[in-house]
């Protein structure tokens, strides 16, 4: 059985949890957090793309991303 490939690197995710105050972070916690972050960012990216297309553009702008993240 192969490894599951993640778009978001796991080491920085672990550091984020540590910076948030965790003394120690399990690999399962890092895996879960990475999975959740990936799902959230994919939804935001899809919404930002839809916003730019609705505006008649091919390019996604900063405002598209910020607007997509609010909803």
PDB file with one MODEL, atoms N, CA, C and O in Angstrom:
MODEL        1
ATOM      1  N   UNK A   1       0.832  -1.169   0.000  1.00  0.00           N
ATOM      2  CA  UNK A   1       0.000   0.000   0.000  1.00  0.00           C
ATOM      3  C   UNK A   1       0.883   1.242   0.000  1.00  0.00           C
ATOM      4  O   UNK A   1       1.800   1.339   0.815  1.00  0.00           O
ATOM      5  N   UNK A   2       0.622   2.208  -0.912  1.00  0.00           N
ATOM      6  CA  UNK A   2       1.460   3.389  -1.047  1.00  0.00           C
ATOM      7  C   UNK A   2       1.095   4.486  -0.075  1.00  0.00           C
ATOM      8  O   UNK A   2       0.046   4.465   0.568  1.00  0.00           O
ATOM      9  N   UNK A   3       1.992   5.441   0.009  1.00  0.00           N
ATOM     10  CA  UNK A   3       1.751   6.590   0.871  1.00  0.00           C
ATOM     11  C   UNK A   3       0.747   7.534   0.240  1.00  0.00           C
ATOM     12  O   UNK A   3       0.669   7.645  -0.983  1.00  0.00           O
ATOM     13  N   UNK A   4      -0.018   8.211   1.078  1.00  0.00           N
ATOM     14  CA  UNK A   4      -0.950   9.216   0.598  1.00  0.00           C
ATOM     15  C   UNK A   4      -0.163  10.515   0.397  1.00  0.00           C
ATOM     16  O   UNK A   4       0.496  11.000   1.317  1.00  0.00           O
ATOM     17  N   UNK A   5      -0.237  11.061  -0.796  1.00  0.00           N
ATOM     18  CA  UNK A   5       0.514  12.272  -1.118  1.00  0.00           C
ATOM     19  C   UNK A   5      -0.332  13.493  -0.760  1.00  0.00           C
ATOM     20  O   UNK A   5      -1.513  13.566  -1.097  1.00  0.00           O
ATOM     21  N   UNK A   6       0.283  14.435  -0.082  1.00  0.00           N
ATOM     22  CA  UNK A   6      -0.404  15.647   0.350  1.00  0.00           C
ATOM     23  C   UNK A   6       0.174  16.848  -0.376  1.00  0.00           C
ATOM     24  O   UNK A   6       1.382  16.921  -0.603  1.00  0.00           O
ATOM     25  N   UNK A   7      -0.682  17.786  -0.739  1.00  0.00           N
ATOM     26  CA  UNK A   7      -0.232  19.014  -1.384  1.00  0.00           C
ATOM     27  C   UNK A   7       0.440  19.921  -0.358  1.00  0.00           C
ATOM     28  O   UNK A   7       1.425  20.593  -0.663  1.00  0.00           O
ATOM     29  N   UNK A   8      -0.094  19.934   0.847  1.00  0.00           N
ATOM     30  CA  UNK A   8       0.433  20.776   1.917  1.00  0.00           C
ATOM     31  C   UNK A   8       1.488  19.976   2.686  1.00  0.00           C
ATOM     32  O   UNK A   8       1.196  18.890   3.188  1.00  0.00           O
ATOM     33  N   UNK A   9       2.711  20.506   2.781  1.00  0.00           N
ATOM     34  CA  UNK A   9       3.753  19.796   3.518  1.00  0.00           C
ATOM     35  C   UNK A   9       3.388  19.639   4.995  1.00  0.00           C
ATOM     36  O   UNK A   9       2.843  20.558   5.606  1.00  0.00           O
ATOM     37  N   UNK A  10       3.686  18.487   5.554  1.00  0.00           N
ATOM     38  CA  UNK A  10       3.265  18.181   6.922  1.00  0.00           C
ATOM     39  C   UNK A  10       4.140  18.827   7.991  1.00  0.00           C
ATOM     40  O   UNK A  10       3.645  19.148   9.072  1.00  0.00           O
ATOM     41  N   UNK A  11       5.419  19.025   7.719  1.00  0.00           N
ATOM     42  CA  UNK A  11       6.300  19.623   8.724  1.00  0.00           C
ATOM     43  C   UNK A  11       5.846  21.030   9.119  1.00  0.00           C
ATOM     44  O   UNK A  11       5.787  21.330  10.312  1.00  0.00           O
ATOM     45  N   UNK A  12       5.523  21.905   8.157  1.00  0.00           N
ATOM     46  CA  UNK A  12       5.037  23.231   8.556  1.00  0.00           C
ATOM     47  C   UNK A  12       3.710  23.176   9.312  1.00  0.00           C
ATOM     48  O   UNK A  12       3.450  24.021  10.169  1.00  0.00           O
ATOM     49  N   UNK A  13       2.872  22.189   9.000  1.00  0.00           N
ATOM     50  CA  UNK A  13       1.605  22.039   9.717  1.00  0.00           C
ATOM     51  C   UNK A  13       1.887  21.706  11.184  1.00  0.00           C
ATOM     52  O   UNK A  13       1.256  22.263  12.083  1.00  0.00           O
ATOM     53  N   UNK A  14       2.815  20.817  11.416  1.00  0.00           N
ATOM     54  CA  UNK A  14       3.207  20.483  12.789  1.00  0.00           C
ATOM     55  C   UNK A  14       3.745  21.697  13.519  1.00  0.00           C
ATOM     56  O   UNK A  14       3.443  21.908  14.693  1.00  0.00           O
ATOM     57  N   UNK A  15       4.555  22.508  12.813  1.00  0.00           N
ATOM     58  CA  UNK A  15       5.100  23.726  13.428  1.00  0.00           C
ATOM     59  C   UNK A  15       3.983  24.720  13.754  1.00  0.00           C
ATOM     60  O   UNK A  15       4.049  25.421  14.764  1.00  0.00           O
ATOM     61  N   UNK A  16       2.953  24.782  12.894  1.00  0.00           N
ATOM     62  CA  UNK A  16       1.829  25.675  13.164  1.00  0.00           C
ATOM     63  C   UNK A  16       1.134  25.275  14.456  1.00  0.00           C
ATOM     64  O   UNK A  16       0.789  26.133  15.270  1.00  0.00           O
ATOM     65  N   UNK A  17       0.929  23.989  14.646  1.00  0.00           N
ATOM     66  CA  UNK A  17       0.288  23.503  15.865  1.00  0.00           C
ATOM     67  C   UNK A  17       1.159  23.798  17.097  1.00  0.00           C
ATOM     68  O   UNK A  17       0.650  24.164  18.156  1.00  0.00           O
ATOM     69  N   UNK A  18       2.465  23.633  16.941  1.00  0.00           N
ATOM     70  CA  UNK A  18       3.381  23.925  18.045  1.00  0.00           C
ATOM     71  C   UNK A  18       3.367  25.425  18.367  1.00  0.00           C
ATOM     72  O   UNK A  18       3.372  25.817  19.534  1.00  0.00           O
ATOM     73  N   UNK A  19       3.348  26.256  17.320  1.00  0.00           N
ATOM     74  CA  UNK A  19       3.330  27.705  17.516  1.00  0.00           C
ATOM     75  C   UNK A  19       2.027  28.146  18.187  1.00  0.00           C
ATOM     76  O   UNK A  19       1.989  29.159  18.885  1.00  0.00           O
ATOM     77  N   UNK A  20       0.963  27.374  17.965  1.00  0.00           N
ATOM     78  CA  UNK A  20      -0.328  27.686  18.581  1.00  0.00           C
ATOM     79  C   UNK A  20      -0.363  27.300  20.058  1.00  0.00           C
ATOM     80  O   UNK A  20      -1.330  27.594  20.761  1.00  0.00           O
ATOM     81  N   UNK A  21       0.707  26.634  20.525  1.00  0.00           N
ATOM     82  CA  UNK A  21       0.797  26.343  21.947  1.00  0.00           C
ATOM     83  C   UNK A  21       0.908  24.879  22.332  1.00  0.00           C
ATOM     84  O   UNK A  21       1.023  24.563  23.516  1.00  0.00           O
ATOM     85  N   UNK A  22       0.877  23.980  21.356  1.00  0.00           N
ATOM     86  CA  UNK A  22       0.982  22.552  21.674  1.00  0.00           C
ATOM     87  C   UNK A  22       2.410  22.228  22.116  1.00  0.00           C
ATOM     88  O   UNK A  22       3.375  22.678  21.498  1.00  0.00           O
ATOM     89  N   UNK A  23       2.534  21.457  23.172  1.00  0.00           N
ATOM     90  CA  UNK A  23       3.854  21.021  23.631  1.00  0.00           C
ATOM     91  C   UNK A  23       4.394  19.915  22.721  1.00  0.00           C
ATOM     92  O   UNK A  23       5.571  19.898  22.359  1.00  0.00           O
ATOM     93  N   UNK A  24       3.495  18.993  22.365  1.00  0.00           N
ATOM     94  CA  UNK A  24       3.847  17.890  21.464  1.00  0.00           C
ATOM     95  C   UNK A  24       2.671  17.689  20.511  1.00  0.00           C
ATOM     96  O   UNK A  24       1.525  17.991  20.844  1.00  0.00           O
ATOM     97  N   UNK A  25       2.975  17.176  19.322  1.00  0.00           N
ATOM     98  CA  UNK A  25       1.933  16.951  18.313  1.00  0.00           C
ATOM     99  C   UNK A  25       2.133  15.555  17.730  1.00  0.00           C
ATOM    100  O   UNK A  25       3.223  15.221  17.265  1.00  0.00           O
ATOM    101  N   UNK A  26       1.084  14.748  17.757  1.00  0.00           N
ATOM    102  CA  UNK A  26       1.183  13.398  17.198  1.00  0.00           C
ATOM    103  C   UNK A  26       1.098  13.453  15.681  1.00  0.00           C
ATOM    104  O   UNK A  26       0.577  14.412  15.111  1.00  0.00           O
ATOM    105  N   UNK A  27       1.611  12.421  15.039  1.00  0.00           N
ATOM    106  CA  UNK A  27       1.556  12.340  13.581  1.00  0.00           C
ATOM    107  C   UNK A  27       0.101  12.265  13.112  1.00  0.00           C
ATOM    108  O   UNK A  27      -0.243  12.812  12.063  1.00  0.00           O
ATOM    109  N   UNK A  28      -0.750  11.590  13.887  1.00  0.00           N
ATOM    110  CA  UNK A  28      -2.169  11.516  13.531  1.00  0.00           C
ATOM    111  C   UNK A  28      -2.811  12.905  13.531  1.00  0.00           C
ATOM    112  O   UNK A  28      -3.647  13.206  12.678  1.00  0.00           O
ATOM    113  N   UNK A  29      -2.422  13.741  14.480  1.00  0.00           N
ATOM    114  CA  UNK A  29      -2.959  15.101  14.544  1.00  0.00           C
ATOM    115  C   UNK A  29      -2.496  15.914  13.335  1.00  0.00           C
ATOM    116  O   UNK A  29      -3.279  16.653  12.739  1.00  0.00           O
ATOM    117  N   UNK A  30      -1.244  15.774  12.987  1.00  0.00           N
ATOM    118  CA  UNK A  30      -0.705  16.470  11.808  1.00  0.00           C
ATOM    119  C   UNK A  30      -1.433  16.001  10.550  1.00  0.00           C
ATOM    120  O   UNK A  30      -1.809  16.817   9.708  1.00  0.00           O
ATOM    121  N   UNK A  31      -1.631  14.694  10.422  1.00  0.00           N
ATOM    122  CA  UNK A  31      -2.333  14.141   9.260  1.00  0.00           C
ATOM    123  C   UNK A  31      -3.760  14.676   9.170  1.00  0.00           C
ATOM    124  O   UNK A  31      -4.211  15.062   8.092  1.00  0.00           O
ATOM    125  N   UNK A  32      -4.465  14.699  10.289  1.00  0.00           N
ATOM    126  CA  UNK A  32      -5.852  15.171  10.313  1.00  0.00           C
ATOM    127  C   UNK A  32      -5.919  16.663   9.979  1.00  0.00           C
ATOM    128  O   UNK A  32      -6.762  17.094   9.193  1.00  0.00           O
ATOM    129  N   UNK A  33      -5.034  17.434  10.576  1.00  0.00           N
ATOM    130  CA  UNK A  33      -5.021  18.877  10.338  1.00  0.00           C
ATOM    131  C   UNK A  33      -4.694  19.173   8.879  1.00  0.00           C
ATOM    132  O   UNK A  33      -5.303  20.050   8.267  1.00  0.00           O
ATOM    133  N   UNK A  34      -3.738  18.443   8.326  1.00  0.00           N
ATOM    134  CA  UNK A  34      -3.367  18.605   6.921  1.00  0.00           C
ATOM    135  C   UNK A  34      -4.539  18.277   6.008  1.00  0.00           C
ATOM    136  O   UNK A  34      -4.792  18.991   5.038  1.00  0.00           O
ATOM    137  N   UNK A  35      -5.247  17.207   6.311  1.00  0.00           N
ATOM    138  CA  UNK A  35      -6.397  16.801   5.507  1.00  0.00           C
ATOM    139  C   UNK A  35      -7.492  17.871   5.537  1.00  0.00           C
ATOM    140  O   UNK A  35      -8.070  18.203   4.502  1.00  0.00           O
ATOM    141  N   UNK A  36      -7.771  18.404   6.721  1.00  0.00           N
ATOM    142  CA  UNK A  36      -8.795  19.436   6.866  1.00  0.00           C
ATOM    143  C   UNK A  36      -8.386  20.717   6.142  1.00  0.00           C
ATOM    144  O   UNK A  36      -9.200  21.333   5.453  1.00  0.00           O
ATOM    145  N   UNK A  37      -7.127  21.113   6.299  1.00  0.00           N
ATOM    146  CA  UNK A  37      -6.642  22.307   5.603  1.00  0.00           C
ATOM    147  C   UNK A  37      -6.740  22.143   4.094  1.00  0.00           C
ATOM    148  O   UNK A  37      -7.120  23.078   3.388  1.00  0.00           O
ATOM    149  N   UNK A  38      -6.404  20.973   3.603  1.00  0.00           N
ATOM    150  CA  UNK A  38      -6.470  20.708   2.163  1.00  0.00           C
ATOM    151  C   UNK A  38      -7.905  20.824   1.659  1.00  0.00           C
ATOM    152  O   UNK A  38      -8.153  21.439   0.622  1.00  0.00           O
ATOM    153  N   UNK A  39      -8.847  20.237   2.388  1.00  0.00           N
ATOM    154  CA  UNK A  39     -10.261  20.318   1.992  1.00  0.00           C
ATOM    155  C   UNK A  39     -10.738  21.769   1.970  1.00  0.00           C
ATOM    156  O   UNK A  39     -11.424  22.188   1.038  1.00  0.00           O
ATOM    157  N   UNK A  40     -10.371  22.531   2.998  1.00  0.00           N
ATOM    158  CA  UNK A  40     -10.801  23.923   3.078  1.00  0.00           C
ATOM    159  C   UNK A  40     -10.203  24.758   1.945  1.00  0.00           C
ATOM    160  O   UNK A  40     -10.900  25.556   1.319  1.00  0.00           O
ATOM    161  N   UNK A  41      -8.918  24.570   1.688  1.00  0.00           N
ATOM    162  CA  UNK A  41      -8.269  25.366   0.651  1.00  0.00           C
ATOM    163  C   UNK A  41      -8.773  25.002  -0.741  1.00  0.00           C
ATOM    164  O   UNK A  41      -8.854  25.867  -1.613  1.00  0.00           O
ATOM    165  N   UNK A  42      -9.112  23.740  -0.960  1.00  0.00           N
ATOM    166  CA  UNK A  42      -9.667  23.347  -2.255  1.00  0.00           C
ATOM    167  C   UNK A  42     -11.025  24.004  -2.481  1.00  0.00           C
ATOM    168  O   UNK A  42     -11.324  24.432  -3.596  1.00  0.00           O
ATOM    169  N   UNK A  43     -11.852  24.090  -1.434  1.00  0.00           N
ATOM    170  CA  UNK A  43     -13.160  24.750  -1.547  1.00  0.00           C
ATOM    171  C   UNK A  43     -12.986  26.238  -1.849  1.00  0.00           C
ATOM    172  O   UNK A  43     -13.686  26.790  -2.698  1.00  0.00           O
ATOM    173  N   UNK A  44     -12.052  26.883  -1.153  1.00  0.00           N
ATOM    174  CA  UNK A  44     -11.807  28.305  -1.377  1.00  0.00           C
ATOM    175  C   UNK A  44     -11.285  28.531  -2.794  1.00  0.00           C
ATOM    176  O   UNK A  44     -11.711  29.470  -3.467  1.00  0.00           O
ATOM    177  N   UNK A  45     -10.378  27.689  -3.249  1.00  0.00           N
ATOM    178  CA  UNK A  45      -9.828  27.823  -4.601  1.00  0.00           C
ATOM    179  C   UNK A  45     -10.916  27.671  -5.659  1.00  0.00           C
ATOM    180  O   UNK A  45     -10.942  28.410  -6.643  1.00  0.00           O
ATOM    181  N   UNK A  46     -11.805  26.717  -5.454  1.00  0.00           N
ATOM    182  CA  UNK A  46     -12.890  26.502  -6.406  1.00  0.00           C
ATOM    183  C   UNK A  46     -13.816  27.721  -6.441  1.00  0.00           C
ATOM    184  O   UNK A  46     -14.199  28.182  -7.516  1.00  0.00           O
ATOM    185  N   UNK A  47     -14.171  28.238  -5.269  1.00  0.00           N
ATOM    186  CA  UNK A  47     -15.040  29.415  -5.205  1.00  0.00           C
ATOM    187  C   UNK A  47     -14.372  30.642  -5.830  1.00  0.00           C
ATOM    188  O   UNK A  47     -15.022  31.411  -6.537  1.00  0.00           O
ATOM    189  N   UNK A  48     -13.073  30.824  -5.570  1.00  0.00           N
ATOM    190  CA  UNK A  48     -12.348  31.963  -6.139  1.00  0.00           C
ATOM    191  C   UNK A  48     -12.314  31.866  -7.664  1.00  0.00           C
ATOM    192  O   UNK A  48     -12.443  32.874  -8.359  1.00  0.00           O
ATOM    193  N   UNK A  49     -12.144  30.667  -8.170  1.00  0.00           N
ATOM    194  CA  UNK A  49     -12.152  30.456  -9.621  1.00  0.00           C
ATOM    195  C   UNK A  49     -13.520  30.791 -10.196  1.00  0.00           C
ATOM    196  O   UNK A  49     -13.614  31.437 -11.240  1.00  0.00           O
ATOM    197  N   UNK A  50     -14.575  30.359  -9.526  1.00  0.00           N
ATOM    198  CA  UNK A  50     -15.933  30.655  -9.985  1.00  0.00           C
ATOM    199  C   UNK A  50     -16.203  32.161  -9.975  1.00  0.00           C
ATOM    200  O   UNK A  50     -16.849  32.686 -10.882  1.00  0.00           O
ATOM    201  N   UNK A  51     -15.710  32.848  -8.952  1.00  0.00           N
ATOM    202  CA  UNK A  51     -15.891  34.306  -8.861  1.00  0.00           C
ATOM    203  C   UNK A  51     -15.193  35.003 -10.022  1.00  0.00           C
ATOM    204  O   UNK A  51     -15.762  35.905 -10.636  1.00  0.00           O
ATOM    205  N   UNK A  52     -13.964  34.591 -10.326  1.00  0.00           N
ATOM    206  CA  UNK A  52     -13.229  35.231 -11.426  1.00  0.00           C
ATOM    207  C   UNK A  52     -13.918  34.962 -12.765  1.00  0.00           C
ATOM    208  O   UNK A  52     -13.992  35.852 -13.612  1.00  0.00           O
ATOM    209  N   UNK A  53     -14.421  33.747 -12.959  1.00  0.00           N
ATOM    210  CA  UNK A  53     -15.130  33.429 -14.207  1.00  0.00           C
ATOM    211  C   UNK A  53     -16.410  34.244 -14.307  1.00  0.00           C
ATOM    212  O   UNK A  53     -16.751  34.740 -15.381  1.00  0.00           O
ATOM    213  N   UNK A  54     -17.120  34.384 -13.190  1.00  0.00           N
ATOM    214  CA  UNK A  54     -18.354  35.165 -13.174  1.00  0.00           C
ATOM    215  C   UNK A  54     -18.065  36.628 -13.529  1.00  0.00           C
ATOM    216  O   UNK A  54     -18.902  37.309 -14.123  1.00  0.00           O
ATOM    217  N   UNK A  55     -16.872  37.100 -13.158  1.00  0.00           N
ATOM    218  CA  UNK A  55     -16.469  38.472 -13.459  1.00  0.00           C
ATOM    219  C   UNK A  55     -15.921  38.612 -14.870  1.00  0.00           C
ATOM    220  O   UNK A  55     -15.515  39.700 -15.278  1.00  0.00           O
ATOM    221  N   UNK A  56     -15.908  37.509 -15.617  1.00  0.00           N
ATOM    222  CA  UNK A  56     -15.439  37.545 -16.998  1.00  0.00           C
ATOM    223  C   UNK A  56     -13.921  37.520 -17.133  1.00  0.00           C
ATOM    224  O   UNK A  56     -13.378  37.956 -18.148  1.00  0.00           O
ATOM    225  N   UNK A  57     -13.244  37.016 -16.121  1.00  0.00           N
ATOM    226  CA  UNK A  57     -11.776  36.948 -16.148  1.00  0.00           C
ATOM    227  C   UNK A  57     -11.290  35.514 -16.110  1.00  0.00           C
ATOM    228  O   UNK A  57     -11.978  34.619 -15.620  1.00  0.00           O
ATOM    229  N   UNK A  58     -10.096  35.314 -16.633  1.00  0.00           N
ATOM    230  CA  UNK A  58      -9.438  34.012 -16.538  1.00  0.00           C
ATOM    231  C   UNK A  58      -8.475  33.990 -15.350  1.00  0.00           C
ATOM    232  O   UNK A  58      -8.104  32.923 -14.861  1.00  0.00           O
ATOM    233  N   UNK A  59      -8.080  35.162 -14.899  1.00  0.00           N
ATOM    234  CA  UNK A  59      -7.116  35.298 -13.818  1.00  0.00           C
ATOM    235  C   UNK A  59      -7.837  35.447 -12.488  1.00  0.00           C
ATOM    236  O   UNK A  59      -8.773  36.238 -12.363  1.00  0.00           O
ATOM    237  N   UNK A  60      -7.399  34.688 -11.504  1.00  0.00           N
ATOM    238  CA  UNK A  60      -7.934  34.811 -10.139  1.00  0.00           C
ATOM    239  C   UNK A  60      -7.138  35.897  -9.435  1.00  0.00           C
ATOM    240  O   UNK A  60      -5.909  35.845  -9.388  1.00  0.00           O
ATOM    241  N   UNK A  61      -7.844  36.883  -8.887  1.00  0.00           N
ATOM    242  CA  UNK A  61      -7.208  37.996  -8.189  1.00  0.00           C
ATOM    243  C   UNK A  61      -7.309  37.807  -6.678  1.00  0.00           C
ATOM    244  O   UNK A  61      -8.055  36.960  -6.186  1.00  0.00           O
ATOM    245  N   UNK A  62      -6.548  38.609  -5.970  1.00  0.00           N
ATOM    246  CA  UNK A  62      -6.542  38.572  -4.506  1.00  0.00           C
ATOM    247  C   UNK A  62      -7.948  38.744  -3.938  1.00  0.00           C
ATOM    248  O   UNK A  62      -8.337  38.029  -3.015  1.00  0.00           O
ATOM    249  N   UNK A  63      -8.700  39.678  -4.479  1.00  0.00           N
ATOM    250  CA  UNK A  63     -10.049  39.937  -4.002  1.00  0.00           C
ATOM    251  C   UNK A  63     -10.963  38.729  -4.152  1.00  0.00           C
ATOM    252  O   UNK A  63     -11.838  38.492  -3.320  1.00  0.00           O
ATOM    253  N   UNK A  64     -10.749  37.963  -5.229  1.00  0.00           N
ATOM    254  CA  UNK A  64     -11.537  36.747  -5.443  1.00  0.00           C
ATOM    255  C   UNK A  64     -11.299  35.744  -4.321  1.00  0.00           C
ATOM    256  O   UNK A  64     -12.230  35.125  -3.807  1.00  0.00           O
ATOM    257  N   UNK A  65     -10.040  35.603  -3.959  1.00  0.00           N
ATOM    258  CA  UNK A  65      -9.672  34.662  -2.905  1.00  0.00           C
ATOM    259  C   UNK A  65     -10.227  35.119  -1.562  1.00  0.00           C
ATOM    260  O   UNK A  65     -10.772  34.317  -0.804  1.00  0.00           O
ATOM    261  N   UNK A  66     -10.087  36.399  -1.274  1.00  0.00           N
ATOM    262  CA  UNK A  66     -10.587  36.928  -0.003  1.00  0.00           C
ATOM    263  C   UNK A  66     -12.115  36.790   0.088  1.00  0.00           C
ATOM    264  O   UNK A  66     -12.644  36.428   1.138  1.00  0.00           O
ATOM    265  N   UNK A  67     -12.810  37.076  -1.003  1.00  0.00           N
ATOM    266  CA  UNK A  67     -14.256  36.948  -1.030  1.00  0.00           C
ATOM    267  C   UNK A  67     -14.665  35.492  -0.870  1.00  0.00           C
ATOM    268  O   UNK A  67     -15.607  35.185  -0.140  1.00  0.00           O
ATOM    269  N   UNK A  68     -13.966  34.602  -1.546  1.00  0.00           N
ATOM    270  CA  UNK A  68     -14.274  33.166  -1.451  1.00  0.00           C
ATOM    271  C   UNK A  68     -14.044  32.645  -0.029  1.00  0.00           C
ATOM    272  O   UNK A  68     -14.780  31.778   0.442  1.00  0.00           O
ATOM    273  N   UNK A  69     -13.039  33.166   0.643  1.00  0.00           N
ATOM    274  CA  UNK A  69     -12.729  32.704   2.001  1.00  0.00           C
ATOM    275  C   UNK A  69     -13.775  33.167   3.012  1.00  0.00           C
ATOM    276  O   UNK A  69     -13.956  32.531   4.050  1.00  0.00           O
ATOM    277  N   UNK A  70     -14.461  34.263   2.720  1.00  0.00           N
ATOM    278  CA  UNK A  70     -15.471  34.792   3.639  1.00  0.00           C
ATOM    279  C   UNK A  70     -16.720  33.926   3.661  1.00  0.00           C
ATOM    280  O   UNK A  70     -17.429  33.888   4.666  1.00  0.00           O
ATOM    281  N   UNK A  71     -16.994  33.234   2.570  1.00  0.00           N
ATOM    282  CA  UNK A  71     -18.252  32.481   2.467  1.00  0.00           C
ATOM    283  C   UNK A  71     -18.038  31.032   2.708  1.00  0.00           C
ATOM    284  O   UNK A  71     -18.989  30.251   2.661  1.00  0.00           O
TER     285      UNK A  71
ENDMDL
END
